[in-house]
C-alpha cells in the first residue's frame, strides 16, 4: 500500500497528556461499514514492480541502400528542381537534346542551368561503374544529363532565345525615345519662342541690376523658375509666364505634350545603354562561337534568332553613337558647359519644366475661378449696401407710411386687426419707432388745437366752455419723414381767461 505522510504520536505521549482527543477514541471501535476497505486497497495499492514482458518487434526488412556520390546540399537542390519539372528524367533528356521549347519554358530552363554538374561531378559520375539502379535520384539525373551531347550549350541557346526579345525591346525603346525626345527639343519652334519670352521677362525684372541686359541664360533656370515667388500670394514666375502665354500666345500653351516620354528618358543615362549592349553582345558572341559544336538540326533552330540579335546589336550601337552626338549638339545649341552638363541633365531639366508648366496651367485656372467667385460675392454685397434699409430686410420701403396710416385708422375705428406674418427683430423695432413718432405728432397737434381755441376765445372775450364751442378742423399730423407741425405761438396769460379746459 502507499504511505500516508504524517507524524506519528506514540502511546507513551498519550499517557503523559490526559484528556486529549486521541485518548477519547482509543477504546471506541469504529463501525466497519463506514469505510470501504476494499476500495481503499484498490485505490492506494502499490503497483507491481516486476518488469512487464515487452513484446519484441520484428525488425523491418530494409531495402538496398542507395549510393550517393554528390554533396548532400547540391543533391537536395537537384531533387527540388527536377520534381518541379514533373517529368521523368528520360523525358527531360529528350527535351534538352531536341531543344524543345514547347516542353521546357523559361523558368524551367533557368532552373536546369542552376543544377548543371561541374567538372568534379562529371569526373565522379564517369568513374562510377556500378549498377545505375543503385544510384540516388540526383545521381540518376546526372547520368541522364551526361548522355545528352552539349547539354549546357543547348540550355544556353534556349535561355538566350527566351530572354533576347524582352531585353532588346526595353533597350531599343529607351534608345528610340532618347533620340526622339532629344531631336524634338532641338527642332521645336515652341521651345525657342518660350525661351525667348523668358529671356525678355527676366531682363525686365533684372533691369538696373547686375543680371540685367542678358543675351541668354543657362538651362538650369528651367528647373528653378517655379521657385521664384511674386508679390501676389501663391503665384510664382511660372504662373506669371503661363498666364502671359494664355493671353498673348495660346498656341504655345500645350507645347509639352510633344515630349510625353521626356520623364522616362531623363532617368536613364546613355552609359547604362552602352553597358547593357556590351553584355548582350558578349552573350551573343559566346553562343555564336559555341554553336559550331551542335548538330545541323539543332543549330538551325537558333539561326533566325541569332541573325535578329546581330541586326539589333548593330542598330543599337548606331543609336548610342547618335545619342552621344546629340549631347554635343545640345552643348553647342544651348551654350552649355561640357563639364557641368550632360544630355541626361538636359533631359532632367526639361522634364521638370514641362511638369511644372502643366501644373501651373491647372493652378491658374483654379485661381481664376476662385477670384471670379470672390468678385461676384463682393459685387452682391456692394449692391445690397446701396439698397434702402427696408429692401435689405425684405420689407416694402415706400409703402411703409400707407401701412401705418391704415393701421392707425383701423385702431380709431375699432376694426378687427388682420393677422400678418411675423417680422424680424429689426423690422419690429422700426415699426415701433414709427408708431411712437406718429403718436407724438398727434399729441403735438392736439395741444396746438387747444391753444388756438384758447386764443380765439380770448379775442371773443367769452367765457363759454370748450365743450360748447364748435370743433375746429382737424390738422393732418406729421409723419416720419414729413414736414413737422409748426411751433406753437407764445403762451397766453391764462389768468385772463376763465375757461374750464380739460387737459
C-alpha positions as CSV (number, residue, x, y, z in Angstrom):
1,X,0.0,0.0,0.0
2,X,1.0,3.6,-0.5
3,X,2.1,5.5,2.6
4,X,0.3,8.5,4.3
5,X,2.9,11.1,5.2
6,X,2.1,12.1,8.7
7,X,3.9,12.5,12.1
8,X,3.0,9.5,14.3
9,X,2.1,10.1,18.0
10,X,3.2,7.2,20.2
11,X,1.2,5.7,23.1
12,X,3.7,6.9,25.7
13,X,3.0,10.5,24.6
14,X,-0.8,10.0,25.0
15,X,-0.3,8.8,28.6
16,X,1.6,11.9,29.5
17,X,-1.2,14.2,28.4
18,X,-4.6,13.0,29.6
19,X,-7.9,14.3,28.3
20,X,-6.8,14.6,24.6
21,X,-8.9,13.6,21.6
22,X,-7.0,10.5,20.8
23,X,-7.4,9.1,24.3
24,X,-11.2,9.6,23.9
25,X,-11.4,7.4,20.8
26,X,-8.7,4.9,21.8
27,X,-11.0,2.3,23.2
28,X,-14.0,3.1,21.0
29,X,-14.2,0.8,18.0
30,X,-15.3,2.3,14.6
31,X,-18.1,0.8,12.6
32,X,-16.5,-1.0,9.6
33,X,-19.4,-0.2,7.4
34,X,-18.4,3.5,7.4
35,X,-15.3,2.7,5.3
36,X,-14.9,0.6,2.2
37,X,-11.5,-1.0,2.8
38,X,-11.7,-2.9,-0.5
39,X,-11.9,0.4,-2.3
40,X,-9.0,1.8,-0.3
41,X,-6.9,-1.2,-1.1
42,X,-7.7,-0.8,-4.8
43,X,-7.1,3.0,-4.9
44,X,-3.9,3.0,-2.8
45,X,-2.3,-0.3,-3.5
46,X,1.3,-0.2,-4.7
47,X,1.8,-1.3,-8.4
48,X,3.7,-4.4,-9.1
49,X,7.3,-3.5,-9.6
50,X,8.2,-6.6,-11.7
51,X,9.1,-5.7,-15.2
52,X,6.4,-6.4,-17.7
53,X,7.3,-8.6,-20.6
54,X,8.0,-6.4,-23.6
55,X,7.0,-7.7,-26.9
56,X,9.9,-7.6,-29.3
57,X,9.0,-6.1,-32.6
58,X,10.4,-7.9,-35.6
59,X,12.9,-5.7,-37.4
60,X,11.7,-4.3,-40.7
61,X,13.4,-5.6,-43.7
62,X,15.4,-2.7,-45.2
63,X,15.8,-2.3,-48.9
64,X,19.1,-1.9,-50.6
65,X,21.0,1.3,-49.7
66,X,21.1,3.9,-52.5
67,X,24.5,5.2,-53.4
68,X,25.1,9.0,-53.1
69,X,28.1,10.5,-55.0
70,X,27.1,14.1,-54.8
71,X,27.2,16.6,-52.0
72,X,24.1,16.5,-49.9
73,X,23.2,20.2,-50.2
74,X,23.6,20.1,-54.0
75,X,21.6,16.8,-54.2
76,X,18.7,18.4,-52.3
77,X,18.6,21.3,-54.8
78,X,18.6,18.9,-57.7
79,X,15.7,16.9,-56.2
80,X,13.6,20.1,-55.7
81,X,14.1,21.4,-59.2
82,X,13.6,18.1,-61.0
83,X,10.4,17.4,-59.1
84,X,9.0,20.8,-60.2
85,X,9.5,19.7,-63.8
86,X,7.1,16.8,-63.3
87,X,8.7,14.8,-66.0
88,X,10.7,11.6,-65.9
89,X,14.5,12.0,-66.3
90,X,14.4,10.3,-69.7
91,X,11.8,12.9,-71.0
92,X,13.9,15.7,-69.6
93,X,16.9,14.4,-71.5
94,X,14.9,14.1,-74.7
95,X,13.6,17.7,-74.4
96,X,17.1,19.1,-73.8
97,X,18.6,17.2,-76.7
98,X,15.8,18.3,-79.1
99,X,15.9,21.9,-77.8
100,X,12.1,21.6,-77.4
101,X,10.9,25.0,-76.1
102,X,7.4,23.7,-76.0
103,X,8.1,21.3,-73.1
104,X,10.7,23.5,-71.3
105,X,9.7,27.1,-70.5
106,X,12.0,29.9,-69.5
107,X,11.7,29.2,-65.7
108,X,12.4,25.5,-66.1
109,X,15.4,26.2,-68.3
110,X,16.7,28.7,-65.8
111,X,16.3,26.1,-63.0
112,X,18.2,23.4,-65.0
113,X,21.1,25.8,-65.6
114,X,21.5,26.2,-61.9
115,X,22.0,22.5,-61.2
116,X,24.4,21.5,-64.0
117,X,27.2,19.3,-62.9
118,X,30.7,20.8,-62.6
119,X,34.0,19.2,-63.6
120,X,34.3,17.3,-60.3
121,X,30.8,16.0,-60.5
122,X,31.4,14.8,-64.1
123,X,34.6,13.1,-63.1
124,X,32.8,11.3,-60.2
125,X,29.9,10.2,-62.3
126,X,32.1,8.9,-65.2
127,X,34.2,7.0,-62.7
128,X,31.2,5.1,-61.3
129,X,31.0,1.6,-62.9
130,X,28.3,0.1,-60.6
131,X,24.7,-0.6,-61.1
132,X,22.9,2.7,-62.2
133,X,19.7,1.5,-60.4
134,X,21.5,1.7,-57.1
135,X,22.2,5.4,-57.5
136,X,20.2,8.1,-55.7
137,X,17.8,10.4,-57.6
138,X,20.3,13.3,-58.1
139,X,22.9,10.9,-59.4
140,X,20.4,9.3,-61.8
141,X,19.6,12.8,-63.2
142,X,23.3,13.5,-63.8
143,X,23.7,10.2,-65.6
144,X,20.8,11.0,-67.9
145,X,22.1,14.6,-68.5
146,X,25.6,13.3,-69.4
147,X,24.2,11.3,-72.2
148,X,22.9,14.5,-74.0
149,X,25.6,16.0,-76.2
150,X,26.4,19.6,-75.4
151,X,23.5,19.8,-72.9
152,X,24.9,23.1,-71.4
153,X,25.1,24.8,-74.9
154,X,21.6,23.7,-75.7
155,X,20.2,25.1,-72.5
156,X,22.1,28.4,-73.0
157,X,20.7,28.8,-76.5
158,X,17.2,28.2,-75.2
159,X,17.7,30.7,-72.4
160,X,19.0,33.3,-74.9
161,X,16.0,32.7,-77.2
162,X,13.6,33.3,-74.3
163,X,15.3,36.5,-72.9
164,X,16.5,38.1,-76.1
165,X,13.3,39.8,-77.2
166,X,12.2,41.2,-73.8
167,X,15.7,42.6,-73.2
168,X,16.1,44.1,-76.6
169,X,12.6,45.6,-76.5
170,X,13.5,47.5,-73.4
171,X,16.9,48.7,-74.6
172,X,15.6,49.5,-78.1
173,X,12.7,51.6,-76.7
174,X,15.0,53.6,-74.4
175,X,17.4,54.4,-77.3
176,X,14.5,55.3,-79.6
177,X,12.8,57.6,-77.0
178,X,16.0,59.3,-76.2
179,X,16.7,60.2,-79.9
180,X,13.1,61.1,-80.4
181,X,12.9,63.5,-77.4
182,X,16.3,64.9,-78.0
183,X,15.7,65.8,-81.6
184,X,12.2,67.1,-80.8
185,X,13.5,69.6,-78.3
186,X,16.2,70.8,-80.7
187,X,13.7,71.2,-83.6
188,X,10.8,72.6,-81.6
189,X,10.0,76.2,-82.5
190,X,7.7,76.4,-79.5
191,X,10.7,75.8,-77.1
192,X,12.7,78.5,-78.9
193,X,9.8,81.0,-78.6
194,X,9.2,80.1,-75.0
195,X,12.9,80.6,-74.1
196,X,12.8,84.0,-75.9
197,X,9.8,85.1,-73.8
198,X,11.5,84.0,-70.6
199,X,14.6,86.0,-71.6
200,X,12.6,89.2,-72.2
201,X,10.7,88.7,-68.9
202,X,13.9,88.0,-67.0
203,X,15.7,91.1,-68.4
204,X,12.7,93.2,-67.5
205,X,12.7,92.0,-63.9
206,X,16.5,92.4,-63.7
207,X,16.5,95.9,-65.1
208,X,19.2,98.0,-63.4
209,X,20.8,95.0,-61.7
210,X,24.0,93.1,-62.4
211,X,21.9,90.2,-64.0
212,X,20.0,92.5,-66.4
213,X,20.6,93.0,-70.1
214,X,21.4,89.3,-70.6
215,X,21.9,87.8,-74.0
216,X,20.7,84.4,-72.8
217,X,20.6,82.1,-69.8
218,X,21.6,78.6,-68.8
219,X,19.1,75.8,-68.9
220,X,19.2,75.4,-65.1
221,X,16.7,78.2,-64.9
222,X,14.0,75.9,-66.3
223,X,14.1,73.8,-63.2
224,X,14.0,76.7,-60.8
225,X,11.5,79.1,-62.4
226,X,8.7,77.7,-60.3
227,X,10.6,78.6,-57.1
228,X,10.8,82.4,-57.9
229,X,8.0,83.9,-55.9
230,X,6.0,87.0,-56.9
231,X,4.4,89.7,-54.7
232,X,1.0,88.1,-55.2
233,X,0.3,85.1,-52.8
234,X,0.6,81.6,-54.3
235,X,2.0,82.9,-57.6
236,X,5.5,82.4,-59.0
237,X,7.2,83.4,-62.1
238,X,6.0,80.2,-63.7
239,X,2.4,81.2,-63.1
240,X,3.0,84.7,-64.5
241,X,4.7,83.2,-67.6
242,X,1.8,80.7,-68.2
243,X,-0.8,83.5,-67.7
244,X,1.0,85.7,-70.2
245,X,1.2,82.9,-72.7
246,X,-2.5,82.1,-72.3
247,X,-3.4,85.7,-73.1
248,X,-0.9,86.5,-75.8
249,X,0.4,83.3,-77.3
250,X,-2.1,80.4,-76.7
251,X,-0.6,78.2,-79.3
252,X,2.4,77.7,-77.1
253,X,0.3,76.6,-74.1
254,X,0.5,72.8,-74.7
255,X,4.0,72.5,-76.2
256,X,4.9,69.9,-73.5
257,X,2.6,67.3,-75.0
258,X,5.1,66.7,-77.7
259,X,7.6,65.5,-75.1
260,X,5.5,62.9,-73.4
261,X,8.4,60.4,-72.8
262,X,10.9,63.0,-71.6
263,X,10.4,62.0,-68.0
264,X,11.3,58.3,-68.7
265,X,14.3,59.3,-70.8
266,X,15.6,61.6,-68.0
267,X,16.0,58.6,-65.6
268,X,18.4,56.6,-67.9
269,X,22.0,57.6,-68.6
270,X,23.4,56.7,-72.0
271,X,26.3,54.9,-70.2
272,X,23.6,52.4,-68.9
273,X,22.6,51.7,-72.5
274,X,26.2,51.1,-73.5
275,X,26.7,48.6,-70.6
276,X,23.6,46.6,-71.5
277,X,24.6,46.5,-75.1
278,X,28.0,45.2,-74.3
279,X,26.6,42.4,-72.1
280,X,24.2,41.4,-74.8
281,X,26.9,41.4,-77.4
282,X,29.1,39.3,-75.2
283,X,26.5,36.6,-74.7
284,X,25.7,36.6,-78.4
285,X,29.3,36.2,-79.5
286,X,29.8,33.3,-76.9
287,X,26.8,31.4,-78.3
288,X,27.8,32.0,-81.9
289,X,31.2,30.6,-81.2
290,X,29.9,27.5,-79.5
291,X,27.1,26.7,-81.9
292,X,29.6,25.1,-84.2
293,X,29.6,22.1,-81.9
294,X,25.8,21.5,-82.3
295,X,24.4,19.3,-85.0
296,X,22.8,20.9,-88.0
297,X,19.2,20.4,-87.0
298,X,19.7,21.9,-83.5
299,X,21.7,24.8,-84.9
300,X,19.0,25.7,-87.5
301,X,16.5,26.2,-84.7
302,X,18.5,29.2,-83.4
303,X,19.7,30.5,-86.7
304,X,16.9,33.1,-87.0
305,X,17.2,34.4,-83.5
306,X,21.0,34.8,-83.9
307,X,20.6,36.8,-87.0
308,X,17.9,39.0,-85.4
309,X,20.2,39.6,-82.4
310,X,23.1,40.6,-84.8
311,X,20.9,43.2,-86.5
312,X,19.7,44.6,-83.3
313,X,23.2,45.0,-81.9
314,X,24.3,46.9,-85.0
315,X,21.3,49.1,-84.9
316,X,21.6,49.8,-81.1
317,X,25.3,50.6,-81.5
318,X,24.5,53.2,-84.1
319,X,21.7,54.6,-81.9
320,X,24.1,55.0,-78.9
321,X,26.5,56.8,-81.2
322,X,23.8,59.1,-82.3
323,X,22.9,59.9,-78.7
324,X,26.5,60.8,-78.0
325,X,26.4,63.1,-81.0
326,X,23.1,64.6,-79.7
327,X,24.8,65.6,-76.5
328,X,27.4,67.5,-78.5
329,X,24.6,69.3,-80.3
330,X,22.9,70.3,-77.0
331,X,26.1,71.7,-75.6
332,X,26.6,73.8,-78.7
333,X,22.9,74.8,-79.3
334,X,22.2,75.9,-75.7
335,X,25.7,77.2,-75.0
336,X,26.4,74.8,-72.1
337,X,29.5,73.8,-70.2
338,X,30.5,70.3,-71.1
339,X,31.9,69.6,-67.6
340,X,28.7,70.6,-65.8
341,X,26.0,69.5,-68.3
342,X,25.3,66.1,-69.9
343,X,22.4,65.0,-72.1
344,X,20.8,63.3,-69.2
345,X,20.9,66.6,-67.1
346,X,19.3,68.5,-70.0
347,X,16.6,65.9,-70.2
348,X,16.0,66.2,-66.4
349,X,15.8,70.0,-66.6
350,X,13.2,69.9,-69.4
351,X,11.3,67.2,-67.7
352,X,10.9,69.3,-64.5
353,X,10.0,72.4,-66.6
354,X,7.3,70.5,-68.5
355,X,5.8,69.0,-65.4
356,X,5.7,72.4,-63.5
357,X,4.4,74.2,-66.6
358,X,1.5,71.8,-66.9
359,X,0.7,72.1,-63.2
360,X,0.8,75.9,-63.4
361,X,-1.9,75.8,-66.1
362,X,-4.3,74.0,-63.8
363,X,-3.4,76.2,-60.8
364,X,-4.0,79.3,-62.8
365,X,-7.4,78.1,-63.9
366,X,-8.4,77.2,-60.3
367,X,-7.2,80.5,-59.0
368,X,-9.2,82.4,-61.7
369,X,-12.4,80.5,-60.7
370,X,-11.8,81.5,-57.1
371,X,-11.3,85.1,-58.0
372,X,-14.4,85.2,-60.1
373,X,-16.5,83.7,-57.2
374,X,-15.0,86.3,-54.8
375,X,-15.7,89.2,-57.3
376,X,-19.3,88.1,-57.7
377,X,-19.7,87.9,-53.9
378,X,-18.2,91.4,-53.4
379,X,-20.5,92.8,-56.2
380,X,-23.6,91.3,-54.5
381,X,-22.5,92.7,-51.1
382,X,-21.9,96.2,-52.7
383,X,-25.3,96.0,-54.4
384,X,-27.0,95.2,-51.1
385,X,-25.3,98.1,-49.4
386,X,-26.7,100.6,-51.9
387,X,-30.3,99.4,-51.5
388,X,-32.6,101.1,-48.8
389,X,-32.8,99.6,-45.4
390,X,-36.2,98.2,-46.0
391,X,-35.1,96.4,-49.1
392,X,-32.2,94.9,-47.3
393,X,-34.5,93.5,-44.7
394,X,-37.1,92.3,-47.3
395,X,-39.8,94.9,-46.4
396,X,-41.6,97.1,-49.0
397,X,-39.9,100.6,-48.5
398,X,-42.1,103.3,-50.0
399,X,-45.4,101.9,-48.8
400,X,-44.4,101.9,-45.2
401,X,-46.3,105.2,-44.4
402,X,-49.5,104.0,-46.0
403,X,-49.4,100.8,-43.9
404,X,-49.0,102.9,-40.7
405,X,-51.9,105.2,-41.7
406,X,-54.1,102.3,-42.4
407,X,-53.2,100.7,-39.1
408,X,-53.9,103.8,-37.2
409,X,-57.3,104.3,-38.9
410,X,-58.2,100.8,-38.1
411,X,-57.3,101.4,-34.4
412,X,-59.5,104.5,-34.3
413,X,-62.4,102.8,-36.0
414,X,-62.2,99.8,-33.7
415,X,-61.8,97.4,-36.6
416,X,-60.5,93.9,-36.1
417,X,-56.8,93.7,-36.9
418,X,-55.7,91.3,-39.6
419,X,-53.2,88.7,-38.9
420,X,-49.8,89.4,-40.5
421,X,-46.7,87.4,-40.9
422,X,-44.2,87.6,-38.2
423,X,-41.4,90.1,-38.8
424,X,-37.9,90.1,-37.7
425,X,-36.5,91.8,-34.7
426,X,-35.1,94.7,-36.7
427,X,-38.4,95.2,-38.6
428,X,-40.4,95.2,-35.3
429,X,-38.1,97.9,-33.8
430,X,-38.6,100.1,-36.9
431,X,-42.4,99.7,-36.8
432,X,-42.5,100.6,-33.0
433,X,-40.3,103.7,-33.6
434,X,-42.6,104.9,-36.4
435,X,-45.7,104.4,-34.2
436,X,-44.1,106.4,-31.4
437,X,-43.3,109.3,-33.8
438,X,-46.9,109.1,-35.0
439,X,-48.3,109.3,-31.5
440,X,-46.0,112.2,-30.6
441,X,-47.1,114.1,-33.6
442,X,-50.8,113.6,-32.8
443,X,-50.2,114.9,-29.2
444,X,-48.5,118.0,-30.5
445,X,-51.4,118.6,-32.9
446,X,-53.9,118.2,-30.1
447,X,-52.1,120.7,-27.9
448,X,-51.9,123.2,-30.8
449,X,-55.6,122.8,-31.5
450,X,-56.5,123.6,-27.8
451,X,-54.1,126.6,-27.9
452,X,-55.9,128.0,-31.0
453,X,-59.3,127.6,-29.3
454,X,-58.0,129.5,-26.2
455,X,-56.7,132.3,-28.4
456,X,-60.0,132.5,-30.3
457,X,-61.9,132.7,-27.0
458,X,-59.6,135.4,-25.7
459,X,-60.4,137.5,-28.7
460,X,-64.0,137.0,-28.4
461,X,-63.8,137.7,-24.6
462,X,-66.2,134.9,-23.9
463,X,-66.3,132.5,-21.1
464,X,-68.1,129.7,-22.7
465,X,-66.7,126.2,-22.0
466,X,-64.8,124.5,-24.7
467,X,-67.4,121.8,-24.9
468,X,-69.9,124.3,-26.3
469,X,-67.5,125.7,-28.9
470,X,-67.6,124.4,-32.5
471,X,-64.8,121.9,-33.2
472,X,-62.1,123.3,-35.5
473,X,-61.0,121.3,-38.5
474,X,-58.5,118.6,-37.6
475,X,-55.0,119.2,-38.8
476,X,-53.1,116.4,-40.5
477,X,-50.5,115.1,-38.1
478,X,-46.8,114.9,-39.2
479,X,-45.5,111.5,-40.1
480,X,-41.9,110.2,-40.0
481,X,-40.2,112.0,-42.9
482,X,-43.0,114.7,-43.4
483,X,-42.8,118.4,-42.5
484,X,-43.1,118.6,-38.7
485,X,-46.0,120.5,-37.1
486,X,-45.4,124.3,-36.7
487,X,-44.1,125.6,-33.4
488,X,-46.9,126.9,-31.2
489,X,-47.1,130.6,-30.5
490,X,-46.0,132.2,-27.2
491,X,-48.1,131.1,-24.3
492,X,-51.2,133.3,-23.3
493,X,-51.8,134.5,-19.9
494,X,-54.5,132.1,-18.9
495,X,-55.3,134.1,-15.8
496,X,-57.2,136.5,-18.1
497,X,-59.3,133.7,-19.5
498,X,-61.6,131.9,-17.2
499,X,-62.1,128.6,-19.1
500,X,-62.7,125.2,-17.9
501,X,-60.4,123.3,-20.3
502,X,-59.7,119.8,-19.6
503,X,-56.1,118.8,-20.3
